[in-house]
Amino acid sequence: MTIFMPPASLSQDWQQQAKFYIEQGRFAQAAELYEKAIEIEPAQYSYYWQLGLLLLLQEQEQEAQTIWLFALSEIDANQIDAAIAELSEILHLEAERRVEKQEQTTAWAIRQHLREICPTNITNLLSLVSLSIDLELLTDSTFEEIGLIQQLTDPTEEIPLQYLLNVFQKLLQTAPASPSLIKFAEVATVLLQDTIGLVDAILSGILRFGFSHRNSKFAIELAECALKINPDHTEILGLVASLHQIAGNYDKGIEIARRRYELSHTLPEQIYSNNLLLRGFLETGGRWQEAVETAQHHRELLAAIVKQQPENLGSTYLTRLLNSGYYLVYLQDQPKQWRTLENQVLEFAQTELQRHATENGKQYIHHKRDRTNKPLKIGYLSHCMATHSVGWLARWLFQHHDHNQFEIYGYFLGYREVYDPLQTWYVDAVDHAYKFNAGGADTHLEIADQIYRDEIDILIDLDSITLDISCQVLCLKPAPIQVTWLGWDASGLPAIDYFIADPYVLPNDAQSYYSEKIWRLPQTYIAVDGFEVDPPTLRREDLDIPEDAIVYLSAQRGYKRHQDHARTQLQIIKQVPNSYFLIKGIADTASVQDFFYKLAEEEGVSRDQLRFLEGDPSCQSHRANLQIADIVLDTFPYNGATTTLETLWMGIPIVTRVGEQFAARNSYGMMMNVGVTEGIAFSDREYIEWGIRLGTDAALRQSVISKLHQAKRTAPLWNGKQFAREMEGAYQAMWRTYLES
């Protein structure tokens, strides 16, 4: 037996010395040792693998390839597979080490060479995708270039399923939408169908693409990959129904919501599914009778959950209860009955969510803080601080905040990963901005923790029950004072201390059915300094309407198309000669047309008097195009809010029907705050009368227009700075009350 003895030029521990050099990053010295070793023992091929790697680490890629190919060409055919496996393992381990050292670029280069040597190594291909994400090198062609999808479809080796899941999760959370990602998802979901964690990854991806990225189409395609494996997965079906509704695929959204309801066997599941179904019917703008029947069933379901108060409901079911009553106010103006039921549902859900949080060690204890000569810390919690109705309106308070007296924190929920100029403006307008992504790792517990750590004195909720995660956060009471403002009616959460209103938007007896204390500002609960307006893109001649005609307009979403109120609008058209009715708003076009044509026939109004308008290129164009109308007809029992402000700003008379609930009194309060009472109706009869008077009396119309223009100089509605001082005064008074309590 021949024993190899290293020559004098290599010490006994030369490999330890080489390892030391490598750890120090002295690759050239280590390479010299391996070169000498090869001279002495040319048949020891592992030395070639190490030498090539060292050359690669010195960015001598061509030289590295030459060394490896030379060695492989010298190896016997029956040993070549083992040699390639040995080289692959060396490169794999070195790439792993480079990742641990945060040297992703080097790791990526090593893995590219490993791919050339062993193109079917699935672990390496998956690692290349992961590194490409880290280095922002991932493109739609990456999957095809490296052959990953082909290898997953027709593998020549065992697929590491857990690693495949990890990379899939990373793609869904960080990669851009692309056709290749869908192809990858189609293959990955089949391979991972029995792997724990797949559904969570898919759901997270759907939330990210559908909501943070505002890409409903891609999110639906992603969901359909999972539904091919399990077509009855209720969680995915719920999101897909919602996304189809957002994308305007109303019938499809209703179909999937109905299917989900059929698969729902528990009361909480039925409530969630029925809520999706109700939303679908309302959004179409024309399926009124189905909406009424579904709403009645929904009230019965909510009353049942209040009566039963089931124990041990999971946090998911409880969270869904928080906004389960949102759509009922579109159908009836009965705030006492609705709010009583809503308050009971929210109290039950909050109690159980707080219990869950306590079990997770989350219980926030507030000690009264001395803010003498220090600014109060005000936090705003919302997903609407962006291009959204709330975003357009709330910005003036942010614009005029006194940062010497108030330190402003913004907690952005569902932060949009696409460029949104108004969202960017809000981030710049606050002193501290926290961005929480839809479908990301940020849970309501983590958001509440951040608010608590920031020692926020007053937390302002801009979402009410329109967003579940904001309700979850508020349930935990991370701030000593919590207030709902602007985004909607009050939620009914016991954890909310105050609801901001004014002398008009709620009736005098409203406190009897509100769980929150109503804080009435002296004049108005909202004020803006104005709106940006582009040149109009719509003229009467485009709609074949004579210049001397009287044009009425109703521009609202399908939700607000109440059948009884639509009849009153058509009765006005019938009684005003040479009049036309323009109908605009996000809804199902065919459904809305059928809805109004049927009612018009019943009321004796010619179809030729109706015009259905497409959406405008921008909010600024929408405001300009309002000028095509002589009179705007408001909806009921859910008035306009932003649309009413825009109408008044553009100087157009409006007819509104005043009700009892918050949603039925917005326009009333805004008109009172510009000093215009012409057009305010307290009954259907008055609504019709005002509509006819404004349509037939040109002098009356001109008088209202003149008042609206004059109001821009003095009205509280158009004084954002004064409003900011009144809101800040309310905050200071709330803080004093808290300290004295």
Secondary structure, DSSP 8 states (H G I E B T S, - for coil): -------TTS-TTHHHHHHHHHHHT-HHHHHHHHHHHHHH-TT-THHHHHHHHHHHHTT-HHHHHHHHHHHHHHS-GGGHHHHHHHHHHHHHHHHHHHHHTT-HHHHHHHHHHHHHH-TT-HHHHHHHHHHHHHTT---TTHHHHHTHHHHHHS-SS---HHHHHHHHHHHHHHS---HHHHHHHHHHHHHTTTSTTHHHHHHHHHHIIIIIS--HHHHHHHHHHHHHH-TT-HHHHHHHHHHHHHTT-HHHHHHHHHHHHHT--SHHHHHHHHHHHHHHHHHHSS-HHHHHHHHHHHHHHHHHHHHH--SS--HHHHHHHHTTTGGGGGT---HHHHHHHHHHHHHHHHHHHHHHHHHTT----------TTS-EEEEEEES-SSSSHHHHHHHHHHHH--TTTEEEEEEETT--SS--HHHHHHHHHSSEEEE--TTSS--HHHHHHHHHHTT-SEEEES-GGG-HHHHHHHHT--SSEEEE-SSSS----TT--EEEE-TTTS-TTGGGG-SSEEEE-SS-S---S----------GGGGT--TTSEEEEEE--GGG--HHHHHHHHHHHHHSTTEEEEEESSS-HHHHHHHHHHHHHHHT--GGGEEEE---SSHHHHHHHGGG-SEEE--SSS--SHHHHHHHHTT--EEEE--SSGGGTHHHHHHHTTT--TTEESSHHHHHHHHHHHHH-HHHHHHHHHHHHHHHHH-GGG-HHHHHHHHHHHHHHHHHHHHH-
